[in-house]
Amino acid sequence: MIKSCVALAVLLCAAMPAVTHGQVFLASRPHPDFLVGPLFVVANVSPGLGPVTVNLSWSLTTRPTRRPVDIQQDLYLLWPAEVAESTAPGPAEPALLREVESRGLIVAGSGRLTLRRRDRMQLGTAALGAPIDVVASYVNFTRPGAQTGAVTYIKIPWTPTLADPLSIVTLAIPLRGLIVPKAGTWLEDLFWGRRQVLTTGFGDLGPPALGLFALYYERRDRMVHLAREYSLIIANFGDSDHLKIEEISPATAVRRQSRVRAGGEVVALTLLPSQDITTQSVRVQFHYFSGRINWRPIVISAVILLVTNFAGVFMLSTDVSRRIRRRRRARRRFGAAGAAPNGSVPSRETLVTLTPAGTRYDEVVARFGRPDEEHERVTPPGRRTLLYRSTNGTEHHEVAIELHDDRVREITCVTSR
């Protein structure tokens, strides 16, 4: 049953892109004896993130002992967002501007908004309805010294259509700056892209610093409550093929494919009647992507994988290259030490220079390479003999270098045939 009602109410969705907070209705006279209901807050979201439009559709319900004709008073709407542009020609009512300025508030813009009437037979169509003979006036204002954005005060003149049980009044409100980017780390934005947050509902005045609370507090005895009628908060998302919805709250919100618009997706929440000020809203975290599929996480993951693999291969190859160079240097040193520099025994000229200088063992090996044989005497200790041999044709050359206490003491050269 609930899903069927949601489907019926979604047929009211003929709005433009939006992300909004809720609103509060005020009557002209204290203690109004009527209620708002049914009420539909419709926000249609598209990939474009510029000024957006919210369609607010409602009717007034009298109490059992009253007649619709007994209402006959203007309504006022408080909305914690800024109207981007007028939808009807002409300036706002001067009295509305004076009312705002008399409270020390700063007017940021003003104009008129078109009111439309939708017959019950137009439900389920894209028609917004026909304009009626009255228009609403609005004023955007800010508080002096406030760092927050502008908010809106709207006057809705009385018309019998407001209490007509067979029709609904629709007010299309273009709003600025209502798509809010979700705060995230640079890594999250790189991986998923910039994500947006939609919050739309009823009964929210925003923080007191915005200035709407002052107007409400002065006229809080004129607040119009929500009737026990079927009312909905609806968020329509277009181009669902390129849409990624990440989070929806509260959990009671219903999400499904749109039955009115091809390629659309709907998130809807049923409004509960309340005789107190109760904020009811739906929050959707989402983002749009380009291309046939969401390539960004795939590409970023592939890039990270390639970079890490390349870094691993680079580090491994660097380590292997370092080891190979070390082995080559060791082999060169070992090869230089394994034979004389000229492939023969040291010459007499070089041998003569060893004894007076008292050359050490390491210096001999460094100059002439490793000996062909090496003998070390146990007694007396500290004596060592290095033998270098070479063959030149039929001649055999041998050099014996005697060391005592690691210093060259005697050199013997032998040539045989």
C-alpha angles and dihedrals in degrees: 000000000000092000090051091052090048090052091051093048093048087062085074091066108113099132136125127242116306149157112189150164121229130270142219129227121218127191126221093239130047122263098015114212094213136071137215113251147177095023128180122188104193124187121178115198124201132173090266112094101196128106109327138201129233121200112214113191124181149141133208122245121203124215117257094262096048135075126223090244090061092067101065100145137114123262128221125207125204114201125178094219139069124260107233099203144349121265095196130049123253138049127291120265109284090223090060091053092048090049091056096043093047089065093056094256122142116239111226098177143332143192145125135295128207119244117208136192121222119196118218088248090061092063109115095031131098091242115117091201135249121305115254127221096264130064131204123239125215139191126198112207144167135201118253110266094006117142093203128094128267124281131205136243113192129190117205111194119222118269128166088238088074090069098034107124091205099055143042130222115230124200116190110205120189106210131195129220097004098131103088120197114229114244110242143148121275089251092056091048090048093049101040103017125235109327125208134211125217118197118177132160149108135282100031121131094176122229117333090246090072093071099236091102091063091056092045094047091053091052103026090129088065098058115133111220130212116269127226090262129120105274132169145194107216131188116188117196117197127206094030090178087074097035128106115189108194105175139011127188139224099038091226091070115110121228124192144131115290116257093197106046123044113238093015134127127207134209113188135178126190114233116228119218115248136178090204132062103275123167111221117182144151121225122201125184111201147141137201123228134194127234130042093294135015097275098171099082090042094049094043091048091049092048092049090048092049093046093049092046092047090048090050092049091045093051091046093047090047091052093046092047090050091052092047091051090049091051092048092050090048091050092049091050091047092048092049089049094047097063140023116269093249096037092251140076117295115275122251091247092059093042092055090061094058102067105051091047094050091231117207127233095254091051092051092051091046091053102039104019130235114335121245088235134011126196126189123193120224093200120065092022124224096046122122134172124205117199123201118186136184138167125221109183106298094347122094118199126197130180121194117196115194118206127190120189089355094303130106110255106160138015126199126190121196127185121187137174 
